[in-house]
């Protein structure tokens, strides 16, 4: 009985931790993303500094992926400018969380339950 109560408390603490963490991540992604730097990101900056930006593929493979139709750099397409970046941050955070959660559930094996007492 004590083992079951301990497991329930641990499960509730984990859910609380994951919920608060996801809430913080979503809050940061949606509320702070409009103030993100307008300067080029690291890869673009290096390409500009090293003068090989013009050699980039005209039709990169990333533009053929399904989500490219929904996103334009760090913003959502077809959404007013004031909401495009926060919405992209929200969607990106939730997709990343979902993929991470799913991979974690898939990779971590459930412990075998044994009915044998030592």
ZIWO-V90089 format. One line per field, one symbol per residue. phi: phi as a letter, one per 30 degrees, with the letter a starting at -180 (. if undefined). psi: psi as a letter, one per 20 degrees, with the letter a starting at -180 (. if undefined). burial: I if it has 16 or more other C-alpha atoms within 10 Angstrom, else O. A space follows every 10 residues. Layout:
phi = ???
psi = ???
burial = ???
//
This chain:
phi = .ddddddddd dddddddddd dddddddddd dcddcddddd dedddddddd hbddddddbd dedcdddddc cbhcbddice edcddddddd dddddddddd dddddddddd ddcccdcd
psi = ghhghghggg ghggggghgg gggggggghh hihijqqiqq rggggghghi ljhijqphmq hhiiqhihhh qodkqqqjqq hhigghhhgg ggghgggggg gggghhgoqq qpppjpq.
burial = OOOOOOOOOO OOOOOOOOOO OOOOIIIOII OOIIOOOOOO OOOOOOOOOO OOOOOOOOOO OOOOOOOOOO IOOOIIIOOO OOOIIIIIII IIIIOOIOOO OOOOOOOOOO OOOOOOOO
//
